[in-house]
Amino acid sequence: MPKMKTNSSAKKRFQVTGSGKIKRRKAFKRHILTKKTKKQKRSLGHVAILDKSDLYNVKHMLALK
């Protein structure tokens, strides 16, 4: 059986940590930043851990399962 291919868009957007969790970037920091507060923009710059409900789909896209 051939190997599963990794989804190219997913491998650019997600990163697996050493403990097996998946990191992602936060949305809404590309444009229309003038109406957002400094605090909001600062918190959007941090990385986040992927939610448990999305884990199954993303692991399949990254060919981890």
N, CA, C and O atoms as a MOPAC input file, in Angstrom:
PM7 MOZYME 1SCF
protein

 N      0.84500 1    -1.18000 1     0.00000 1
 C      0.00000 1     0.00000 1     0.00000 1
 C      0.89300 1     1.24600 1     0.00000 1
 O      1.87000 1     1.29700 1     0.74700 1
 N      0.57600 1     2.24000 1    -0.81600 1
 C      1.42200 1     3.44200 1    -0.85800 1
 C      1.24100 1     4.30500 1     0.39000 1
 O      0.24500 1     4.20900 1     1.10600 1
 N      2.23300 1     5.14000 1     0.61500 1
 C      2.17300 1     6.05100 1     1.75500 1
 C      1.10200 1     7.11000 1     1.51400 1
 O      0.79100 1     7.44800 1     0.37200 1
 N      0.53200 1     7.64100 1     2.63200 1
 C     -0.43900 1     8.72600 1     2.52600 1
 C      0.29600 1    10.02900 1     2.25600 1
 O      1.35300 1    10.28300 1     2.83400 1
 N     -0.25800 1    10.84600 1     1.38600 1
 C      0.35600 1    12.15000 1     1.11100 1
 C     -0.08800 1    13.16500 1     2.15200 1
 O     -1.23500 1    13.15100 1     2.60100 1
 N      0.82200 1    14.03900 1     2.52800 1
 C      0.51700 1    15.13100 1     3.43800 1
 C     -0.15500 1    16.24500 1     2.65600 1
 O      0.25700 1    16.56700 1     1.54100 1
 N     -1.19500 1    16.83300 1     3.24400 1
 C     -1.86900 1    17.96800 1     2.62900 1
 C     -0.91700 1    19.16500 1     2.65800 1
 O     -0.47200 1    19.57300 1     3.73100 1
 N     -0.60100 1    19.73100 1     1.48700 1
 C      0.40500 1    20.79300 1     1.39800 1
 C     -0.00100 1    22.05300 1     2.15400 1
 O      0.84700 1    22.70700 1     2.76100 1
 N     -1.28300 1    22.40000 1     2.12500 1
 C     -1.70600 1    23.60600 1     2.84100 1
 C     -1.63000 1    23.39900 1     4.34700 1
 O     -1.34200 1    24.33900 1     5.08700 1
 N     -1.88700 1    22.17700 1     4.80600 1
 C     -1.85100 1    21.89300 1     6.24500 1
 C     -0.42700 1    21.90900 1     6.78300 1
 O     -0.19200 1    22.38000 1     7.89600 1
 N      0.52500 1    21.40200 1     6.00700 1
 C      1.90000 1    21.36900 1     6.51100 1
 C      2.49700 1    22.76300 1     6.62400 1
 O      3.45300 1    22.96700 1     7.37200 1
 N      1.93500 1    23.74200 1     5.87700 1
 C      2.39500 1    25.12700 1     5.99000 1
 C      1.76100 1    25.84000 1     7.18100 1
 O      2.32200 1    26.80700 1     7.69500 1
 N      0.59600 1    25.36700 1     7.62200 1
 C     -0.16200 1    26.06800 1     8.65100 1
 C     -0.00900 1    25.49300 1    10.05800 1
 O     -0.19800 1    26.21400 1    11.03800 1
 N      0.32700 1    24.21900 1    10.17300 1
 C      0.38200 1    23.57100 1    11.47000 1
 C      1.76900 1    23.01000 1    11.74400 1
 O      2.51200 1    22.68000 1    10.82000 1
 N      2.11100 1    22.90500 1    13.03500 1
 C      3.40200 1    22.38200 1    13.43700 1
 C      3.18500 1    21.47700 1    14.64900 1
 O      2.45100 1    21.83700 1    15.56900 1
 N      3.81200 1    20.32000 1    14.65200 1
 C      3.66400 1    19.36600 1    15.74700 1
 C      4.73500 1    19.64100 1    16.80400 1
 O      5.91400 1    19.78200 1    16.48000 1
 N      4.31500 1    19.71700 1    18.06800 1
 C      5.25300 1    19.95400 1    19.16400 1
 C      5.91100 1    18.64000 1    19.57100 1
 O      5.54800 1    17.57700 1    19.06600 1
 N      6.86000 1    18.71200 1    20.46600 1
 C      7.54600 1    17.52400 1    20.93000 1
 C      6.64700 1    16.56500 1    21.68100 1
 O      6.85800 1    15.35200 1    21.64700 1
 N      5.63400 1    17.11000 1    22.36600 1
 C      4.72100 1    16.25900 1    23.13200 1
 C      3.56300 1    15.73900 1    22.28200 1
 O      2.69900 1    15.01900 1    22.78400 1
 N      3.54100 1    16.10200 1    20.98700 1
 C      2.50100 1    15.58300 1    20.09800 1
 C      1.31500 1    16.51000 1    19.88800 1
 O      0.40100 1    16.18200 1    19.13100 1
 N      1.31600 1    17.66400 1    20.54900 1
 C      0.23700 1    18.63300 1    20.33100 1
 C      0.49100 1    19.35900 1    19.01300 1
 O      1.60300 1    19.33400 1    18.48500 1
 N     -0.54600 1    20.00400 1    18.48800 1
 C     -0.40000 1    20.70900 1    17.21700 1
 C     -0.58500 1    22.20000 1    17.44300 1
 O     -1.58400 1    22.63900 1    18.01300 1
 N      0.41200 1    22.98200 1    16.98000 1
 C      0.36800 1    24.43600 1    17.12400 1
 C     -0.23100 1    25.05100 1    15.87500 1
 O     -0.09500 1    24.51400 1    14.77600 1
 N     -0.89800 1    26.19000 1    16.05500 1
 C     -1.47000 1    26.93100 1    14.93400 1
 C     -1.31800 1    28.41500 1    15.19000 1
 O     -1.09100 1    28.83500 1    16.32500 1
 N     -1.44500 1    29.22100 1    14.12500 1
 C     -1.42400 1    30.67100 1    14.24900 1
 C     -2.85500 1    31.15900 1    14.43900 1
 O     -3.80400 1    30.47900 1    14.04900 1
 N     -3.00700 1    32.31500 1    15.02600 1
 C     -4.34300 1    32.88000 1    15.20400 1
 C     -4.74500 1    33.69500 1    13.97900 1
 O     -3.89700 1    34.24300 1    13.27500 1
 N     -6.03300 1    33.76200 1    13.74200 1
 C     -6.56600 1    34.47300 1    12.58800 1
 C     -6.77700 1    35.95500 1    12.91700 1
 O     -6.58600 1    36.37400 1    14.05800 1
 N     -7.16800 1    36.73400 1    11.92200 1
 C     -7.56000 1    38.15500 1    12.05700 1
 C     -6.40900 1    39.10800 1    12.34000 1
 O     -6.61500 1    40.13500 1    12.98700 1
 N     -5.18900 1    38.79500 1    11.87000 1
 C     -4.09500 1    39.75000 1    12.05900 1
 C     -3.44800 1    40.12400 1    10.73400 1
 O     -2.27800 1    40.50400 1    10.71000 1
 N     -4.17900 1    40.02400 1     9.64200 1
 C     -3.62900 1    40.31800 1     8.32200 1
 C     -3.91000 1    41.75900 1     7.88400 1
 O     -3.01200 1    42.45000 1     7.40300 1
 N     -5.14300 1    42.20400 1     8.05000 1
 C     -5.50500 1    43.54600 1     7.57800 1
 C     -6.63500 1    44.08000 1     8.45100 1
 O     -7.13500 1    43.37800 1     9.33000 1
 N     -7.03700 1    45.33800 1     8.20000 1
 C     -8.01500 1    46.06900 1     9.02300 1
 C     -7.55100 1    46.06100 1    10.48500 1
 O     -8.30100 1    45.69200 1    11.38900 1
 N     -6.30600 1    46.47400 1    10.69100 1
 C     -5.73600 1    46.45200 1    12.03600 1
 C     -5.92600 1    47.77000 1    12.77900 1
 O     -5.65800 1    47.84800 1    13.97800 1
 N     -6.38500 1    48.80600 1    12.08000 1
 C     -6.50300 1    50.12400 1    12.72000 1
 C     -7.60100 1    50.14700 1    13.77000 1
 O     -7.49900 1    50.87900 1    14.75500 1
 N     -8.63700 1    49.36600 1    13.57600 1
 C     -9.74100 1    49.37500 1    14.54200 1
 C     -9.55400 1    48.39300 1    15.69400 1
 O    -10.37500 1    48.34400 1    16.61000 1
 N     -8.48600 1    47.61700 1    15.64900 1
 C     -8.22000 1    46.65900 1    16.71300 1
 C     -7.27500 1    47.27900 1    17.73700 1
 O     -6.38400 1    48.05100 1    17.38500 1
 N     -7.47600 1    46.93600 1    18.99600 1
 C     -6.65200 1    47.51400 1    20.06000 1
 C     -5.26100 1    46.87700 1    20.05100 1
 O     -5.04600 1    45.80900 1    19.47900 1
 N     -4.32300 1    47.57300 1    20.70800 1
 C     -2.95800 1    47.04300 1    20.80700 1
 C     -2.95700 1    45.69500 1    21.51200 1
 O     -2.24200 1    44.77400 1    21.11700 1
 N     -3.76200 1    45.59200 1    22.55400 1
 C     -3.84300 1    44.35200 1    23.33000 1
 C     -4.34700 1    43.19800 1    22.46500 1
 O     -3.83500 1    42.08100 1    22.53300 1
 N     -5.34800 1    43.48900 1    21.66100 1
 C     -5.92500 1    42.46300 1    20.78900 1
 C     -4.90900 1    42.00100 1    19.73700 1
 O     -4.76200 1    40.80700 1    19.47500 1
 N     -4.21200 1    42.97900 1    19.14200 1
 C     -3.21800 1    42.64000 1    18.11600 1
 C     -2.04300 1    41.86200 1    18.71400 1
 O     -1.50100 1    40.95800 1    18.07700 1
 N     -1.65900 1    42.21400 1    19.92600 1
 C     -0.56700 1    41.51800 1    20.60400 1
 C     -0.93400 1    40.06500 1    20.89000 1
 O     -0.11900 1    39.16300 1    20.69700 1
 N     -2.16100 1    39.84400 1    21.35100 1
 C     -2.57600 1    38.47800 1    21.67700 1
 C     -2.77800 1    37.63400 1    20.42300 1
 O     -2.64200 1    36.41200 1    20.46600 1
 N     -3.10000 1    38.28400 1    19.31100 1
 C     -3.25400 1    37.55200 1    18.05400 1
 C     -1.91100 1    37.11200 1    17.48800 1
 O     -1.86000 1    36.23900 1    16.62100 1
 N     -0.83300 1    37.70300 1    17.96500 1
 C      0.48600 1    37.33600 1    17.47900 1
 C      1.01300 1    36.03900 1    18.06300 1
 O      1.92300 1    35.42700 1    17.50500 1
 N      0.44000 1    35.61300 1    19.19400 1
 C      0.89900 1    34.38800 1    19.84800 1
 C      0.38000 1    33.15100 1    19.11500 1
 O     -0.62700 1    33.20500 1    18.41000 1
 N      1.08100 1    32.05200 1    19.29600 1
 C      0.59700 1    30.79400 1    18.72300 1
 C     -0.38500 1    30.15400 1    19.69100 1
 O     -0.35400 1    30.43200 1    20.89000 1
 N     -1.25200 1    29.30000 1    19.17200 1
 C     -2.24800 1    28.62700 1    19.99300 1
 C     -2.15200 1    27.12700 1    19.75500 1
 O     -1.63500 1    26.68000 1    18.73100 1
 N     -2.65400 1    26.36000 1    20.71000 1
 C     -2.71000 1    24.90600 1    20.57500 1
 C     -4.05400 1    24.56700 1    19.92800 1
 O     -5.08700 1    25.14300 1    20.27200 1
 N     -4.02100 1    23.64100 1    19.00300 1
 C     -5.21800 1    23.24800 1    18.27200 1
 C     -6.24800 1    22.63600 1    19.21400 1
 O     -5.89600 1    21.87700 1    20.11700 1
 N     -7.50900 1    22.96500 1    19.00500 1
 C     -8.59200 1    22.45100 1    19.82900 1
 C     -8.80000 1    20.95200 1    19.58900 1
 O     -8.51200 1    20.43900 1    18.50800 1
 N     -9.30100 1    20.26900 1    20.60800 1
 C     -9.49600 1    18.82300 1    20.53600 1
 C    -10.47100 1    18.42600 1    19.42800 1
 O    -10.32700 1    17.36000 1    18.82900 1
 N    -11.46000 1    19.27400 1    19.15400 1
 C    -12.46300 1    18.95200 1    18.13800 1
 C    -11.88800 1    18.97200 1    16.72000 1
 O    -12.42100 1    18.30500 1    15.83300 1
 N    -10.81300 1    19.72400 1    16.49600 1
 C    -10.19500 1    19.79800 1    15.16700 1
 C     -9.03500 1    18.82300 1    14.99800 1
 O     -8.52000 1    18.65400 1    13.89300 1
 N     -8.63000 1    18.19200 1    16.07400 1
 C     -7.43600 1    17.35400 1    16.07100 1
 C     -7.51700 1    16.20400 1    15.07000 1
 O     -6.55000 1    15.93600 1    14.35600 1
 N     -8.65100 1    15.52900 1    15.01200 1
 C     -8.81700 1    14.36500 1    14.12500 1
 C     -8.58500 1    14.75400 1    12.66600 1
 O     -7.83300 1    14.08600 1    11.95700 1
 N     -9.22700 1    15.83100 1    12.21700 1
 C     -9.12100 1    16.25800 1    10.81900 1
 C     -7.70900 1    16.70600 1    10.46200 1
 O     -7.20400 1    16.36500 1     9.39200 1
 N     -7.07700 1    17.45500 1    11.33300 1
 C     -5.74400 1    17.97900 1    11.04400 1
 C     -4.71800 1    16.85100 1    11.04600 1
 O     -3.80500 1    16.85100 1    10.22100 1
 N     -4.85300 1    15.89400 1    11.95400 1
 C     -3.91200 1    14.76600 1    11.96100 1
 C     -4.02300 1    13.95200 1    10.67800 1
 O     -3.02100 1    13.44000 1    10.17800 1
 N     -5.22100 1    13.83000 1    10.14800 1
 C     -5.38000 1    13.13100 1     8.87700 1
 C     -4.75900 1    13.91700 1     7.72800 1
 O     -4.15400 1    13.33400 1     6.82800 1
 N     -4.90700 1    15.23700 1     7.75900 1
 C     -4.30000 1    16.06300 1     6.71000 1
 C     -2.77900 1    16.01000 1     6.76000 1
 O     -2.11200 1    16.08000 1     5.72800 1
 N     -2.22900 1    15.88300 1     7.98500 1
 C     -0.78100 1    15.81200 1     8.13900 1
 C     -0.26300 1    14.38000 1     8.03600 1
 O      0.93000 1    14.13700 1     8.21500 1
 N     -1.14200 1    13.44400 1     7.75200 1
 C     -0.81000 1    12.01400 1     7.61700 1
 C     -0.13700 1    11.47400 1     8.87500 1
 O      0.84400 1    10.73400 1     8.79400 1
 N     -0.67200 1    11.84900 1    10.04200 1
 C     -0.13800 1    11.36100 1    11.31800 1
 C     -0.90200 1    10.15200 1    11.83100 1
 O     -0.45800 1     9.48200 1    12.76300 1
 N     -2.05400 1     9.87000 1    11.22300 1
 C     -2.84500 1     8.70000 1    11.62900 1
 C     -3.03200 1     7.76700 1    10.48000 1
 O     -3.67200 1     6.72600 1    10.62800 1

